[in-house]
Amino acid sequence: MAAGASLFSVLLGILSQKGAEFRSAHRQLMGEYLEDLGRVIHESVATTHILVKKTKHGGNVQAWRERADRATREVGEMRRRTRYSLWGIDEGLRDLSRLSSWVAHNYSYSEKAEQILDAAETLRSTLDEAIRSSYKKGKPPGQSKCRDVQRAAHDLRIVYEETMQSKLEEQDDEAENL
């Protein structure tokens, strides 16, 4: 009986050590890009917010459009770098990488642009939470975090599609009135 318990204890120790090694390796891998990933996720939403405000108040939008485009391009690059270590949340990163373009389609419709930004902010915070949790646990994001990100990404796409649909309907109405 004591030998069985000892063997069980040794096997449990080996498995525990392997798990700790895997968690450490995942953290080390994520540590290489964690700071850049957090920065570009934040910048993509923040610069787009400023872009919309500048557009509303008649400010210089060209420089902010370039910054927003650069930030969303960097999100796309980070998505490709982190695709496998953060499996399951790349859909959210992909949609966030389209944000500046989606908002640019709605410059003259500030209310619609704000709706897109609200959905993007929700996606950003959901991505932050999933990435933080993944790093903390030393594992790829769990199913619930992946579902949360996928839901937030889906909501962002729906808002964009609805804004584009209503924009097209308004343009059709204007064309009929000519």
Contacts in CASP RR format, 6 or more apart in sequence:
PFRMAT RR
TARGET T0000
AUTHOR 0000-0000-0000
METHOD contacts of the structure
MODEL  1
MAAGASLFSVLLGILSQKGAEFRSAHRQLMGEYLEDLGRVIHESVATTHI
LVKKTKHGGNVQAWRERADRATREVGEMRRRTRYSLWGIDEGLRDLSRLS
SWVAHNYSYSEKAEQILDAAETLRSTLDEAIRSSYKKGKPPGQSKCRDVQ
RAAHDLRIVYEETMQSKLEEQDDEAENL
22 138 0 8 1.000
22 139 0 8 1.000
23 137 0 8 1.000
23 138 0 8 1.000
23 139 0 8 1.000
24 138 0 8 1.000
26 85 0 8 1.000
26 134 0 8 1.000
26 138 0 8 1.000
26 139 0 8 1.000
26 140 0 8 1.000
27 135 0 8 1.000
27 138 0 8 1.000
29 85 0 8 1.000
30 82 0 8 1.000
30 85 0 8 1.000
30 86 0 8 1.000
30 131 0 8 1.000
30 134 0 8 1.000
30 135 0 8 1.000
30 138 0 8 1.000
31 135 0 8 1.000
33 78 0 8 1.000
33 81 0 8 1.000
33 82 0 8 1.000
34 131 0 8 1.000
34 135 0 8 1.000
36 74 0 8 1.000
36 78 0 8 1.000
37 78 0 8 1.000
37 82 0 8 1.000
37 131 0 8 1.000
38 128 0 8 1.000
38 131 0 8 1.000
40 71 0 8 1.000
40 74 0 8 1.000
40 75 0 8 1.000
40 78 0 8 1.000
41 75 0 8 1.000
41 78 0 8 1.000
41 93 0 8 1.000
41 96 0 8 1.000
41 124 0 8 1.000
41 127 0 8 1.000
41 128 0 8 1.000
42 124 0 8 1.000
43 67 0 8 1.000
43 71 0 8 1.000
43 74 0 8 1.000
44 68 0 8 1.000
44 71 0 8 1.000
44 72 0 8 1.000
44 74 0 8 1.000
44 75 0 8 1.000
44 96 0 8 1.000
44 97 0 8 1.000
44 99 0 8 1.000
44 100 0 8 1.000
44 120 0 8 1.000
44 124 0 8 1.000
45 96 0 8 1.000
45 99 0 8 1.000
45 117 0 8 1.000
45 120 0 8 1.000
45 121 0 8 1.000
45 124 0 8 1.000
47 64 0 8 1.000
47 67 0 8 1.000
47 68 0 8 1.000
47 71 0 8 1.000
47 100 0 8 1.000
48 68 0 8 1.000
48 71 0 8 1.000
48 72 0 8 1.000
48 99 0 8 1.000
48 100 0 8 1.000
48 103 0 8 1.000
48 117 0 8 1.000
48 120 0 8 1.000
49 117 0 8 1.000
50 64 0 8 1.000
50 68 0 8 1.000
51 61 0 8 1.000
51 64 0 8 1.000
51 65 0 8 1.000
51 67 0 8 1.000
51 68 0 8 1.000
51 100 0 8 1.000
51 103 0 8 1.000
52 103 0 8 1.000
52 107 0 8 1.000
52 110 0 8 1.000
52 113 0 8 1.000
52 114 0 8 1.000
52 117 0 8 1.000
54 60 0 8 1.000
54 61 0 8 1.000
54 64 0 8 1.000
55 61 0 8 1.000
55 107 0 8 1.000
55 110 0 8 1.000
55 113 0 8 1.000
56 110 0 8 1.000
61 107 0 8 1.000
65 100 0 8 1.000
65 104 0 8 1.000
68 99 0 8 1.000
68 100 0 8 1.000
68 103 0 8 1.000
69 100 0 8 1.000
69 101 0 8 1.000
71 100 0 8 1.000
72 96 0 8 1.000
72 97 0 8 1.000
72 98 0 8 1.000
72 99 0 8 1.000
72 100 0 8 1.000
72 101 0 8 1.000
73 97 0 8 1.000
75 93 0 8 1.000
75 96 0 8 1.000
75 97 0 8 1.000
76 93 0 8 1.000
76 94 0 8 1.000
76 97 0 8 1.000
78 93 0 8 1.000
79 90 0 8 1.000
79 93 0 8 1.000
79 94 0 8 1.000
79 97 0 8 1.000
82 90 0 8 1.000
82 93 0 8 1.000
83 90 0 8 1.000
85 140 0 8 1.000
86 130 0 8 1.000
86 131 0 8 1.000
86 134 0 8 1.000
86 140 0 8 1.000
86 141 0 8 1.000
87 140 0 8 1.000
87 141 0 8 1.000
87 146 0 8 1.000
88 140 0 8 1.000
88 141 0 8 1.000
88 146 0 8 1.000
88 149 0 8 1.000
88 150 0 8 1.000
89 127 0 8 1.000
89 130 0 8 1.000
89 131 0 8 1.000
89 141 0 8 1.000
89 145 0 8 1.000
89 146 0 8 1.000
89 149 0 8 1.000
89 150 0 8 1.000
91 149 0 8 1.000
91 150 0 8 1.000
91 153 0 8 1.000
92 123 0 8 1.000
92 127 0 8 1.000
92 149 0 8 1.000
92 150 0 8 1.000
92 152 0 8 1.000
92 153 0 8 1.000
92 156 0 8 1.000
93 127 0 8 1.000
94 153 0 8 1.000
95 123 0 8 1.000
95 153 0 8 1.000
95 156 0 8 1.000
95 157 0 8 1.000
96 120 0 8 1.000
96 123 0 8 1.000
96 124 0 8 1.000
96 127 0 8 1.000
96 153 0 8 1.000
96 156 0 8 1.000
99 116 0 8 1.000
99 120 0 8 1.000
102 116 0 8 1.000
102 160 0 8 1.000
103 113 0 8 1.000
103 116 0 8 1.000
103 117 0 8 1.000
105 163 0 8 1.000
105 164 0 8 1.000
105 167 0 8 1.000
106 112 0 8 1.000
106 113 0 8 1.000
106 116 0 8 1.000
106 163 0 8 1.000
106 167 0 8 1.000
107 113 0 8 1.000
109 163 0 8 1.000
109 167 0 8 1.000
112 163 0 8 1.000
112 166 0 8 1.000
112 167 0 8 1.000
113 163 0 8 1.000
115 159 0 8 1.000
115 163 0 8 1.000
116 156 0 8 1.000
116 159 0 8 1.000
116 160 0 8 1.000
116 163 0 8 1.000
118 159 0 8 1.000
119 152 0 8 1.000
119 155 0 8 1.000
119 156 0 8 1.000
119 158 0 8 1.000
119 159 0 8 1.000
119 160 0 8 1.000
120 156 0 8 1.000
122 152 0 8 1.000
122 155 0 8 1.000
122 156 0 8 1.000
123 149 0 8 1.000
123 152 0 8 1.000
123 153 0 8 1.000
123 155 0 8 1.000
123 156 0 8 1.000
126 148 0 8 1.000
126 149 0 8 1.000
126 151 0 8 1.000
126 152 0 8 1.000
127 149 0 8 1.000
127 152 0 8 1.000
129 145 0 8 1.000
129 148 0 8 1.000
130 141 0 8 1.000
130 142 0 8 1.000
130 145 0 8 1.000
130 146 0 8 1.000
130 148 0 8 1.000
130 149 0 8 1.000
131 141 0 8 1.000
133 141 0 8 1.000
133 142 0 8 1.000
133 145 0 8 1.000
134 140 0 8 1.000
134 141 0 8 1.000
134 142 0 8 1.000
134 145 0 8 1.000
141 149 0 8 1.000
END
